[in-house]
């Protein structure tokens, strides 16, 4: 790319470095960090204006025009193109029967997701508009996680109606702040203080917390997802519990996962990964920036069986709050500092993105409704909790080469059971929280311990006499 076509050159964030490593290392199989969001568009739609609207958003947010290239020094940078053509595809399925149209729409979306991006070529996103009827469309956005996180996706979807209403221009939107400002902020942070904080947090952790057998040569496999919704009663109870203890609902979810993970990994001092939003409140305009801000970092939960659940959750919140100023350090560096005690193979993601105010669309405009999303990670188990209305959505991504559907279902059921107990009585000792359900307990106590055998109803002298008859020369008793 010639200098005249380059707008800027930026360094990488810690997570961008990690994602690019996985993209290069796993270049033969599926790229699990290619995500996809599908929107249902209902109402009158001008497809040309919609395309112009996305072109305007691409121009507005420089992070979307990033291509990732290596320098002679070995350093990788993101090169921001001055202009980038929007990959746009339109398909008309309106003449097909309903079932055939929906099946074909699904196939088209899967085809989009299966095609890998070249990280060096911007933009690392593409759009597919599927027409199902006169006022029925689907918009499929496929993008690489290295250029934006879920919060950024929400920013784009929140801006889209205003851009569309302005005939595909961004004139009515407030001035945006560049992702570059965040990268500059990252460079100013005290890395030595962060290293010291992470060393202290993970000191004494005596080994990795793993639920899957280690196999460095294992070929990555695209994960499968199991999605459920917690009951309205349990969702409300989690909110009440969090408020009463002065913790976040995220902490409640992490604490429940720690209790479950202790059984899965056979440990009482567990470590798992968690995504942090990474948007520093002191950075002006950070809430509306587009880019990759999140970071994945270890969460350590020492479990004392005599400690109450309430105290465990409070301690977990305190530890995480103390680390907030140090969450800019990359995971690879944290693991180098802490050794095997910082190694984990499960992560927890708590999604709490900004949502647009509910407004009635203009008479000539469409309404948007999220129809589904496909995002994953390379970890064997990824738990995603998303507060959506009155019932929290819970998704468990699991690698099918390691865990089957039945196991994944049992994990969700056990997590739900733990949450129900925690909400019902936070004063219960940690060691008294029942993780395994009745079916698991029956299998372990009864089926796996099936040692019952019939015993004749005879007296001891009679049994001795029979044994003498069977083996008269055998030793009867030995003693010191």
Buried (B, 14 or more C-beta within 10 A) or exposed (E): EEEEEEBBEBBBBBBBBBBBEBBEEBEEEBBBBBBBBBBBBBBEBBBEBBBBBBBBBBBBBBBBBBBBBEEEEEEBBBBBBBEBEBBBEBBEBEEBEEEEBBEBBBEBBEEBBEEBBEBEEBBBBBBBBBBBEEEBBBBBBBBBBBBBBBBBBBBBBBBBBBBBBBEBBBEEBEEBBBBBBBBEBBEEBEBEEBBEBBEEBBEEBEEBBBBBEEEEEEEBBBBBBBEBBBEEEBBBBBBEBBEEBEBBBBBBBBBBBBBBBBBBBEBEBBBBBBBBBBBBEEBEEBEBBBBBBBBBBBBBBBBBEEBBBBBBBBBBBEBBEEBEEBBBBBBEBBBEBBEEBBBBBBBBBBBBBEEBEEEEBEEEBBBBEEBBBBBBBBBBBBBBBBBEEEBBBBBBBBBEBBBEEEBBBBBBBBBBBBBBBBBEEBEBBBEEBBBBBEEBEEEEEEEEEEEEEEEEEEEEEEEEEEEEEEEEEEEEEEEE
